[in-house]
Structures are given as C-alpha cells and as structure tokens.
Amino acid sequence: MLHSNAEIRRRIDALGPWFHNMELAGVETAPDHFLGNYPLIKWRKFADAIPADLSGKAVLDIGCNAGFYSIEMKRRGAGRVLGIDFDEAYLAQARFAAEIADCDIEFQQLSVYDVGALREKFDIVLFMGVLYHLRHPLLALDLIREHVAGDLMIFQSMQRGSTELPALDENYPFSTHDLFDRPEFPKLHFVEHRYADDPTNWWIPNRACTEAMLRSAGFETVLHPEQEVYFCRAANEPAGGGAVYPSKGQLHD
Ligand SMILES: C[S@@+](CC[C@H](N)C(=O)[O-])C[C@H]1O[C@@H](n2cnc3c(N)ncnc32)[C@H](O)[C@@H]1O
C-alpha cells in the first residue's frame, strides 16, 4: 500500500507517543528521543555480531515495543518473526511500522510471564530492555529458559552501579557482613517509586548481578559485544529447578 508522507506523519502522530525512533518512509517516529536516535545507536553496537543471513530462523522478540528489532531480524531474512508486548498501544505502532517497512511479522499481545502459552521454541529470543521493567525479573528469565529459548538469547538490560566483576566464593559463613557492602557484589537495586520519571523501572542490576542472574537461569554468555548486551545460549540447568510459577501454558494442562 502506498502512503504519502503527510499520511505517514498523521498516522505516526495518532499512534504516539513512540519509544522507538524509526524512519518510516523517511518520516521519524521519535526524533526527540531522550537517548538520541534510539534504538539505532544501540543496534549499531552489536548488529555485526548477528549473522547477516537468518534464513529459516524463528525469532521471538519479547517486549518488542514498536518493532525496531523485529524488523531488523526480518530484514536479515528470518523465516518467522513473532513480536510480543503486553502494551497494545506499542503493538499498534509495531504493526504500522512493519507495514510501512513491508515486513511480514506477527505481533501478539502477550506478557513475558505467559510465554509458555506459545508452546514453541525459537532459534533466537530477543529480550532487550525489559528485565528492569519487571516486578519479577528472575521469574521471567526462568520462564524464557524453560519455554521459548531454543538456542540463542540476545539480552540487554540497563545497569547501574559497579561494572566490576567480583571474585566470589561458593559459600560464606553467616557472620560475613562486609561482603554486602562491596559495590561489585551482585546487586539488584529496587526502585520503589520512579527512576527517569518512569514508575515501571523496578529493579536495576549492576553488571555482576546481570551476569549472575543469566547464569542462574541457565544461560551461558557466549558474547558480550556491548556493555549492556549479552548473547547467551540456553546451556546450563537452571538453579532452583527453573520457573516456580506456572505460565498460562502450563495452567491449562
Ligand atoms: C524499554 S522498552 C524496550 C523495547 C525494545 N525491546 C528495545 O529494546 O528497544 C520495554 C518494553 O517492554 C514492554 N514490557 C514491559 N513489561 C512487559 C511484560 N511483562 N511483558 C511483555 N512486554 C513487557 C513494554 O511495553 C515496552 O514495550
């Protein structure tokens, strides 16, 4: 379908506000983004680490927002791309962006906590910029590991605090206290109210915590191409036996 620039501008305005800045037939969706030209500036830092040809691959983009990464996966020839988000307003943006980009992508309203309902494993799972928006971040990682991670997970989280990685023992006596005052000890900072004016920023990990959570959920990091971005494989058995709370997929068994 052909759209005039004026029509695209009108639709972009009607679907806003946008978090993803994208050029839709030359018209930008969020030119004043507080992070700059986002997520293009982030994508450029790790795009080369993803195979240029994703033919035949099934991709799940969790928390897809307006579909920037879903569209990039489709542009690399992924066979099936499914974008999920629990926010219907963002999904409407994603459907419009994919239409303008002429990309055949499926978008579904679904929470990360319900990925079990998909009953499908994906070659690539994108889990970018969602962890810190969750009240139950480790549960989400456990559910992804259990239900949808078939091979590679591309993960990103905002991080705050120390970027050092501590040398930790397997165990410590109960009397140990000062360990917890070390800035590089894995820490998940709880935001009760707001961070960056956003009441959905709940838990912000430091680097050591990010990496420990991924390991604990049964993911092995195979590449760390950018400070916040990790390429992981579903490798190890998750600690604690995996997801403790059943997804919708399991509830109906
Ligand atoms: C900061 S944006 C990240 C968007 C995109 N993945 C990226 O990296 O640019 C967070 C997205 O996660 C979505 N989200 C938050 N909680 C979610 C949940 N429980 N299930 C699915 N999506 C969720 C939000 O609606 C939003 O689109």
The ligand as a MOL file (V3000), in Angstrom:
LIG
                    3D

  0  0  0     0  0            999 V3000
M  V30 BEGIN CTAB
M  V30 COUNTS 27 29 0 0 0
M  V30 BEGIN ATOM
M  V30 1 C 12.2640 -0.0800 27.2160 0
M  V30 2 S 11.1160 -0.8790 26.1610 0 CHG=1
M  V30 3 C 12.2370 -1.9150 25.2380 0
M  V30 4 C 11.7480 -2.1400 23.8460 0
M  V30 5 C 12.6780 -2.9480 22.9520 0
M  V30 6 N 12.7370 -4.3250 23.3410 0
M  V30 7 C 14.0380 -2.3410 22.9220 0
M  V30 8 O 14.9980 -2.9120 23.4200 0
M  V30 9 O 14.1720 -1.2590 22.3680 0 CHG=-1
M  V30 10 C 10.2990 -2.0660 27.1970 0
M  V30 11 C 9.1570 -2.7810 26.5090 0
M  V30 12 O 8.8010 -3.8990 27.3060 0
M  V30 13 C 7.3980 -3.9900 27.3440 0
M  V30 14 N 7.0350 -4.7570 28.5350 0
M  V30 15 C 7.1210 -4.3800 29.8270 0
M  V30 16 N 6.6950 -5.3520 30.6480 0
M  V30 17 C 6.3320 -6.3800 29.8500 0
M  V30 18 C 5.8010 -7.6770 30.0880 0
M  V30 19 N 5.5240 -8.0880 31.3240 0
M  V30 20 N 5.5670 -8.4880 29.0410 0
M  V30 21 C 5.8230 -8.0690 27.7750 0
M  V30 22 N 6.2980 -6.8440 27.4810 0
M  V30 23 C 6.5510 -6.0160 28.5040 0
M  V30 24 C 6.9190 -2.5510 27.3370 0
M  V30 25 O 5.5700 -2.4230 26.9390 0
M  V30 26 C 7.8940 -1.9370 26.3550 0
M  V30 27 O 7.4360 -2.0230 25.0320 0
M  V30 END ATOM
M  V30 BEGIN BOND
M  V30 1 1 1 2
M  V30 2 1 2 3
M  V30 3 1 2 10
M  V30 4 1 3 4
M  V30 5 1 4 5
M  V30 6 1 5 6
M  V30 7 1 5 7
M  V30 8 2 7 8
M  V30 9 1 7 9
M  V30 10 1 10 11
M  V30 11 1 11 12
M  V30 12 1 11 26
M  V30 13 1 12 13
M  V30 14 1 13 14
M  V30 15 1 13 24
M  V30 16 1 14 15
M  V30 17 1 14 23
M  V30 18 2 15 16
M  V30 19 1 16 17
M  V30 20 1 17 18
M  V30 21 2 17 23
M  V30 22 1 18 19
M  V30 23 2 18 20
M  V30 24 1 20 21
M  V30 25 2 21 22
M  V30 26 1 22 23
M  V30 27 1 24 25
M  V30 28 1 24 26
M  V30 29 1 26 27
M  V30 END BOND
M  V30 END CTAB
M  END
